[in-house]
Amino acid sequence: MTRERPFSRRIYALAELFTKSAYMRFDEAQTQDQRPFRALLIRGWIAYTPGRGFHMTREGRDAWSNLHTTDITRKNPSLPLTAYFDATAYGLDKPARRVHVMTKRGAA
């Protein structure tokens, strides 16, 4: 699997427009910011079909889907947080309080 470049805010907003409608007319495309438009064209995430307009390609739909379905949970949440976060500064590195459970003597 190849790693996709992240969506910028502008690319995200433009890609979202393409998810809401099948085609975007040429004159409508001219009203949009051309920087994310160019990025989507270069990445192959949108294409132009004469007579219909611009549309999201299969690669674009896959990238959009990957953005929304990527699992970001940790495999082992008991490991410490990233080294860029200082837990001591927030008082979070104190050991957990131990609870002693009293049992009846002679219980099996």
Secondary structure by P-SEA (a helix, b strand, c coil): ccccccccaaaaaaaaaaaacccccaaaaaaccaaaaaaaaaaccccccccccccccaaaaaaaaaaaccccccccccccccccccccccccccccbbbbbbbccccc
